[in-house]
């Protein structure tokens, strides 16, 4: 029962934000119920067949001043709680780990020291982190609900947010500034691990300078935001072991079996709605014909052919 | 003039043309009010149907009835229609035109031809908005906020939608100008400022916002068009612009615009409650002045839409502080309304029921707004379903229910006929229940972390989304019932008395429906308003 309750907040920001919520909701609830109850009581008590003649009550300046001053004090208290919980959010500790965050339609990318790139935000528990965020196209907003943090990612400027993750586990990262077609699919995950797990994970990531040219092109065009390399199902099918596998696709709604070859991969990049892999929707992916140069598409196809099954 | 003019209702033909042309060329303020109402009624139903389509799409996760591009277009069009064509003009253009001149004892507004011209501008803007859906490369998909640089880059029909909003703005500016001059210059003899009823007071505050704030969004939308057409870099950083500048300029207008929506609604409620309580309104001066205070301070709080946008910390806390300040005058009004019921003689008629629902829903909308004005809590709920719930409680639960209250209150005066009050009460109950089931779950969804403008959602949000969709259908049924009942009332309702509710303001002293120029002899005012002694 009580032992299963985990008292630790997911991040250092939760307590302040939730306290401010409790103060505001507590006062609000009191007034909502109180005023509604008084109103209903007046309506019942003074309904016309019980109270046929209204009594003209004079204005009461003392009462009016009271109900001006009390709400003023209460909203100032609310302002104060919001202020004290918010001001640490803009005050980054000097020892915070810097993770460069790149937002683009419609994926997140996290860059660790040593030019290591990841589509997931992996962080060691109990260590402060600051996300230095840039956008490559339009305004996005990084939101981790469990951590009570959110900040817009605006093209042309570097914005930031910081926090200390305080509980192990996976937490959703969502985009909360509308950014077009796949706004609702622009998601990632914050994976909070122990320091040892984090170090092992970081070591296993190849530096981006050693990346295959095809993968670099794919990252630059946000392909990896929707297609994983490790079998995870994102917005589109995973690329793990894609070459040579048999896919069921819909051509004009008719299910058809195809074996993935270089021609299929090329078609899927230039005309994605022609053959739609079963379980995915038409219109989710735009055509990259003319967006990515033809020779670069060939490089991507070459790279995809090298991806192993596991 | 000593001869008595024979009574002729404003609804009867009176110009040199007959039929529809008689209406389209009439500068009578009441007819213009009705023409706004019919147009807005049509746009409202289109907006409702689009909203219902979104609710059906969100009934289950994944694609239900439409793809993401269609969904993004639909929430944009829903927003543009509802904001620019329904709630901003709504109460002031319809009931302001219909009753403000009568309530201050005038024959018409100060500039009747300009008034008719404003209606034509409104219709032109509306036609452009509707055309933007069917021409160009698909409906605009930016959201009604047109945030740059997405709006300067997307291939959809943004320019026409923005032009529509620009044109609609002029209608709003001219109506505001007309009302300011009318209220300053045309009050009946003896009607000093503090003897003026409170609906005109609310319209007066609103008119100043329309006049002063609307040009800012006009110029902003022009800048957006210039950027799209000529690549002038105002907002897109790739061209040397600043996306945050767009957000500032947009909200400098669009936050005060919220008060353009809600102040007349408060005015309507302030008229209805004294009538059905047969009591002088409590705190007349406080209500009048709090309208002005809201209009004034309301200019200075736009930054609370941008707490997570990357503004400086100082800007963030100053805007938060001012936002809390503007909450107080609204609270004063709520207290005054409830105090007006004290020792009254309360008749539970349909307009009063809608007013009580208004107070309850507006309180929820206002109180939930406090967590959006507070910095720390806004970080969590900003741009989530919580915001969607909050502003629907304010705009629909507030302005919408006040509109329905006004409609049921003044209907007998407008048409000289009475609707079926029992059916109206039942429709009220269905609307109230449906509204809460539709929007309340969205507060919870937002607190759980469900972002807004999402075509698809994570499985943990499904229960709330299903509940919300069910509420949408209940509300839709209630709206249909309400509208059908009013149309039936118009077609075959009983003849209404001149003053069916026992109202004390000037519109109840003249026949139902009112004659062409309202008053045979100009009224002279000596009492304070809401004098039931």
Boltz contact constraints between the chains, C-beta under 6 A:
constraints:
  - contact:
      token1: [A, 16]
      token2: [B, 376]
      max_distance: 6.0
  - contact:
      token1: [A, 17]
      token2: [B, 376]
      max_distance: 6.0
  - contact:
      token1: [A, 17]
      token2: [B, 380]
      max_distance: 6.0
  - contact:
      token1: [A, 20]
      token2: [B, 374]
      max_distance: 6.0
  - contact:
      token1: [A, 20]
      token2: [B, 376]
      max_distance: 6.0
  - contact:
      token1: [A, 20]
      token2: [B, 377]
      max_distance: 6.0
  - contact:
      token1: [A, 21]
      token2: [B, 377]
      max_distance: 6.0
  - contact:
      token1: [A, 24]
      token2: [B, 370]
      max_distance: 6.0
  - contact:
      token1: [A, 24]
      token2: [B, 371]
      max_distance: 6.0
  - contact:
      token1: [A, 28]
      token2: [B, 367]
      max_distance: 6.0
  - contact:
      token1: [A, 32]
      token2: [B, 363]
      max_distance: 6.0
  - contact:
      token1: [A, 32]
      token2: [B, 367]
      max_distance: 6.0
  - contact:
      token1: [A, 36]
      token2: [B, 360]
      max_distance: 6.0
  - contact:
      token1: [A, 38]
      token2: [B, 338]
      max_distance: 6.0
  - contact:
      token1: [A, 39]
      token2: [B, 338]
      max_distance: 6.0
  - contact:
      token1: [A, 42]
      token2: [B, 341]
      max_distance: 6.0
  - contact:
      token1: [A, 42]
      token2: [B, 342]
      max_distance: 6.0
  - contact:
      token1: [A, 43]
      token2: [B, 346]
      max_distance: 6.0
  - contact:
      token1: [A, 46]
      token2: [B, 344]
      max_distance: 6.0
  - contact:
      token1: [A, 46]
      token2: [B, 346]
      max_distance: 6.0
  - contact:
      token1: [A, 47]
      token2: [B, 346]
      max_distance: 6.0
  - contact:
      token1: [A, 48]
      token2: [B, 345]
      max_distance: 6.0
  - contact:
      token1: [A, 48]
      token2: [B, 346]
      max_distance: 6.0
  - contact:
      token1: [A, 48]
      token2: [B, 347]
      max_distance: 6.0
  - contact:
      token1: [A, 51]
      token2: [B, 345]
      max_distance: 6.0
  - contact:
      token1: [A, 52]
      token2: [B, 345]
      max_distance: 6.0
  - contact:
      token1: [A, 54]
      token2: [B, 278]
      max_distance: 6.0
  - contact:
      token1: [A, 54]
      token2: [B, 279]
      max_distance: 6.0
  - contact:
      token1: [A, 54]
      token2: [B, 344]
      max_distance: 6.0
  - contact:
      token1: [A, 54]
      token2: [B, 345]
      max_distance: 6.0
  - contact:
      token1: [A, 55]
      token2: [B, 343]
      max_distance: 6.0
  - contact:
      token1: [A, 56]
      token2: [B, 280]
      max_distance: 6.0
  - contact:
      token1: [A, 56]
      token2: [B, 533]
      max_distance: 6.0
  - contact:
      token1: [A, 57]
      token2: [B, 343]
      max_distance: 6.0
  - contact:
      token1: [A, 59]
      token2: [B, 283]
      max_distance: 6.0
  - contact:
      token1: [A, 64]
      token2: [B, 283]
      max_distance: 6.0
  - contact:
      token1: [A, 64]
      token2: [B, 286]
      max_distance: 6.0
  - contact:
      token1: [A, 67]
      token2: [B, 335]
      max_distance: 6.0
  - contact:
      token1: [A, 68]
      token2: [B, 332]
      max_distance: 6.0
  - contact:
      token1: [A, 71]
      token2: [B, 328]
      max_distance: 6.0
  - contact:
      token1: [A, 71]
      token2: [B, 331]
      max_distance: 6.0
  - contact:
      token1: [A, 72]
      token2: [B, 328]
      max_distance: 6.0
  - contact:
      token1: [A, 75]
      token2: [B, 324]
      max_distance: 6.0
  - contact:
      token1: [A, 75]
      token2: [B, 327]
      max_distance: 6.0
  - contact:
      token1: [A, 78]
      token2: [B, 370]
      max_distance: 6.0
  - contact:
      token1: [A, 78]
      token2: [B, 374]
      max_distance: 6.0
  - contact:
      token1: [A, 79]
      token2: [B, 321]
      max_distance: 6.0
  - contact:
      token1: [A, 79]
      token2: [B, 324]
      max_distance: 6.0
  - contact:
      token1: [A, 82]
      token2: [B, 374]
      max_distance: 6.0
  - contact:
      token1: [A, 82]
      token2: [B, 375]
      max_distance: 6.0
  - contact:
      token1: [A, 82]
      token2: [B, 376]
      max_distance: 6.0
  - contact:
      token1: [A, 83]
      token2: [B, 317]
      max_distance: 6.0
  - contact:
      token1: [A, 83]
      token2: [B, 375]
      max_distance: 6.0
  - contact:
      token1: [A, 85]
      token2: [B, 376]
      max_distance: 6.0
  - contact:
      token1: [A, 86]
      token2: [B, 375]
      max_distance: 6.0
  - contact:
      token1: [A, 86]
      token2: [B, 376]
      max_distance: 6.0
  - contact:
      token1: [A, 90]
      token2: [B, 313]
      max_distance: 6.0
  - contact:
      token1: [A, 138]
      token2: [B, 149]
      max_distance: 6.0
  - contact:
      token1: [A, 138]
      token2: [B, 150]
      max_distance: 6.0
  - contact:
      token1: [A, 139]
      token2: [B, 147]
      max_distance: 6.0
  - contact:
      token1: [A, 139]
      token2: [B, 243]
      max_distance: 6.0
  - contact:
      token1: [A, 145]
      token2: [B, 449]
      max_distance: 6.0
  - contact:
      token1: [A, 148]
      token2: [B, 380]
      max_distance: 6.0
  - contact:
      token1: [A, 150]
      token2: [B, 308]
      max_distance: 6.0
  - contact:
      token1: [A, 150]
      token2: [B, 379]
      max_distance: 6.0
  - contact:
      token1: [A, 151]
      token2: [B, 308]
      max_distance: 6.0
  - contact:
      token1: [A, 152]
      token2: [B, 308]
      max_distance: 6.0
  - contact:
      token1: [A, 152]
      token2: [B, 309]
      max_distance: 6.0
  - contact:
      token1: [A, 152]
      token2: [B, 310]
      max_distance: 6.0
  - contact:
      token1: [A, 154]
      token2: [B, 243]
      max_distance: 6.0
  - contact:
      token1: [A, 154]
      token2: [B, 310]
      max_distance: 6.0
  - contact:
      token1: [A, 155]
      token2: [B, 237]
      max_distance: 6.0
  - contact:
      token1: [A, 156]
      token2: [B, 237]
      max_distance: 6.0
  - contact:
      token1: [A, 159]
      token2: [B, 310]
      max_distance: 6.0
  - contact:
      token1: [A, 174]
      token2: [B, 451]
      max_distance: 6.0
  - contact:
      token1: [A, 176]
      token2: [B, 383]
      max_distance: 6.0
  - contact:
      token1: [A, 176]
      token2: [B, 451]
      max_distance: 6.0
  - contact:
      token1: [A, 178]
      token2: [B, 143]
      max_distance: 6.0
  - contact:
      token1: [A, 178]
      token2: [B, 453]
      max_distance: 6.0
  - contact:
      token1: [A, 181]
      token2: [B, 68]
      max_distance: 6.0
  - contact:
      token1: [A, 181]
      token2: [B, 69]
      max_distance: 6.0
  - contact:
      token1: [A, 184]
      token2: [B, 454]
      max_distance: 6.0
  - contact:
      token1: [A, 184]
      token2: [B, 455]
      max_distance: 6.0
  - contact:
      token1: [A, 184]
      token2: [B, 456]
      max_distance: 6.0
  - contact:
      token1: [A, 281]
      token2: [B, 63]
      max_distance: 6.0
  - contact:
      token1: [A, 283]
      token2: [B, 67]
      max_distance: 6.0
